[in-house]
Amino acid sequence: MIPLRRIPLSADAEKLLTKWTGRVSTEGGTSKTARELWRNAHTPKRRVRDALEPMARGNVRCMYCDDSRATDIDHFQPIEKAPLRTFDWANHLLACSYCNSNAKRELYPVDHSGTCLLIDPTAEDPADHLMLLLLSGEYVPVKNSPKGQQTIEVFGLNRRELVKGRLDAFDRACSNIRDWHLLVQDSDAHADRVARALLDSPFIDVVHAMTRLKPTVAPKVVGPRTVAALDAWRSAHGF
Ligand SMILES: [Zn+2]
């Protein structure tokens, strides 16, 4: 999971969503009503998706797992718990069907003061609560962060296929970054295509974690052959 910048919605799209929120309210404000309205809100959903897709990294990857293609508009605060936020732009993210329908579902853990214990990558930096261990492919909470812990559990961020995928992505990224660096040193225009392919690949969180490695740790993690290339990559493509 990496930080994503939420872009402002156009004024007419915002107006459209406000109108639909009004309908939820006037038709009873229940989650059942909100769900039915959302199901048939083809134009608002298209506008939301059009605005969300440029925010997603790579080839429109899931904003939670960074692996599968994002197919679903997720309500961060579920319709069941907040029907009046069904058409709230700040409550919409793009997710893969597994993260949305199998992992998160209607879950929305909160602490004793009612603060949400899930990371919204469009509202905060996941690195404040989560650390990706590149050599194991697993996420761990930062300083026992309850929000980090709940995010890992609710989204299933350490499910086996994701851990395996991150390990493979890490090996590929080391190799790609070394290739990219050699091409840059040769002033070969193909370097840009290699960089673009890597940035569009699944598991961009792996590349993101690599760029954030501390200089004292980087040689042990990526190996001495990749360190210089990673420094150059960080200068050119640092997040
Ligand atoms: Zn996902």
Boltz pocket constraint, residues with backbone or C-beta under 6 A from the ligand:
constraints:
  - pocket:
      binder: B
      contacts: [[A, 62], [A, 63], [A, 64], [A, 65], [A, 66], [A, 67], [A, 68], [A, 95], [A, 96], [A, 97], [A, 98], [A, 99], [A, 100]]
      max_distance: 6.0
